[in-house]
Amino acid sequence: MREVADSWRAWDRQHCWHPFTQHAEWSRKGEELILVRGEGPWLFDDKGRRYFDGNSSIWTNIHGHRHPRLDEALGAQLGEVAHTSFLGFGNPRASELARRLTDFFPPSSLERVFFSDDGSTAVEVAVKMAIQFRQQTDEPERRGFIAFENAYHGDTMGAASLGGVSRFIDRFRSFGFPTTRVASVEDLRSLAAEEISRTAAVVLEPLIQGVNEMRPWPPGQLAEIRSWCDEQGLHLILDEVMTGFGRTGTMFACQQESVLPDFLCLAKGLTGGYLPLAATLTTGPVFEAFLGERERTFYYGHSYTANQLGCAVALASLDVFEEERVLEGLPARVEALVQGLKAIVHPSVHEVRHRGLIAGIELRQESGERFPEGEHMGERVCLAARVHGLLTRPIRDTIVMMPPLCSTAEEITGACEALGAALGEG
Ligand SMILES: *Cc1c(COP(=O)(O)O)cnc(C)c1O
């Protein structure tokens, strides 16, 4: 076993290229973790060490790893077929899943589901639909987007062009969709009419921005943006790739302000964190604008669109939400997270931000200034946390705590204690 594990490390170093990773540093950082197994909110490395999955395996996991119900659904689907093309064919799991997803919303609202693979593609689909919609409804000049500062909508080119994190997008800026960036509702209201007349849609992460160091929006803002979009005749694209599936306390974040978008982008938690699958939900009027001549077709799709395994496990995940009354169980878990983070008393804790089971703990110098970037304070604290059995990743110096929804209050408290202990050493 030990020798095999050494090979995994060696082959990783020789052949793998990790996302968002500076490999010149990667190999200097010492031994990387090789994760081999999971159970509930716990992960195990090749040496048998156990870690709490503090960021839900990069914001994806919902009901824990190896959930019997999800495993069983995958096994059953494997007994039928793993994948069939959705180009020209239907499949039972995709039909069922489309039905179940649209059932979360009032009849005749978000009634169409376009499947793809990831959060980025869910957004990519929405932006392309939004533009083509305008072309086919005699408003071709509406070809731009309004997005928020420091927003993150994924890494494919269309999705990335809506993003506001300069490190990710600046070098590709000239390739993307025309995007106007705003910071607030006030900014929206002060946009020139000319600017608005060139815009197809407003896009945002509702209730809380993720990659922007877990920054919640002021309450009521989402509803305000919705009514502003209605006044201006603009579509609203909500990117619920992170916030969807219970993470903020309700099934979808938009439900907290009774807002219905024209496009709803779902991915990460859709399969409970098991498989890559995404969905872009939209309305009847949008769908209808694509009917008619062949040229009106939405020419878009991926090989694994509506993958049957992905849809099967997504259906099982929705079943678990009902069977285990997951949403009802959230308030106690949120309380454990809030109290657990409150109990961390350390001069570097500048601010704790949270919405539901999504939290960011921002570290700063005692003076209130940020730590110099080169100190990699967030990274160092997360490395220290590993020793205490907690796995998570920072966004710069904001430590993410986003436990799987299945975590018990005790497990969440324990994870907060582990973070506190790691900070004490940092
Ligand atoms: C992660 C994320 C994306 C991108 O999803 P991928 O599956 O990584 O492509 C888009 N939007 C938000 C809000 C996200 O958190």
PDBQT file of the ligand as one rigid body, heavy atoms in Angstrom, charges set to zero:
ROOT
HETATM    1  C1  LIG A 501     -18.158  27.200  -8.588  1.00  0.00    +0.000 C 
HETATM    2  C2  LIG A 501     -19.004  28.258  -9.174  1.00  0.00    +0.000 A 
HETATM    3  C3  LIG A 501     -19.158  28.376 -10.558  1.00  0.00    +0.000 A 
HETATM    4  C4  LIG A 501     -18.423  27.488 -11.519  1.00  0.00    +0.000 C 
HETATM    5  O1  LIG A 501     -18.799  26.155 -11.390  1.00  0.00    +0.000 OA
HETATM    6  P1  LIG A 501     -17.830  24.996 -11.952  1.00  0.00    +0.000 P 
HETATM    7  O2  LIG A 501     -18.599  23.751 -11.688  1.00  0.00    +0.000 OA
HETATM    8  O3  LIG A 501     -16.576  25.088 -11.157  1.00  0.00    +0.000 OA
HETATM    9  O4  LIG A 501     -17.619  25.260 -13.380  1.00  0.00    +0.000 OA
HETATM   10  C5  LIG A 501     -20.001  29.343 -11.036  1.00  0.00    +0.000 A 
HETATM   11  N1  LIG A 501     -20.653  30.169 -10.202  1.00  0.00    +0.000 NA
HETATM   12  C6  LIG A 501     -20.540  30.093  -8.880  1.00  0.00    +0.000 A 
HETATM   13  C7  LIG A 501     -21.320  31.025  -8.012  1.00  0.00    +0.000 C 
HETATM   14  C8  LIG A 501     -19.691  29.145  -8.305  1.00  0.00    +0.000 A 
HETATM   15  O5  LIG A 501     -19.541  29.080  -6.984  1.00  0.00    +0.000 OA
ENDROOT
TORSDOF 0
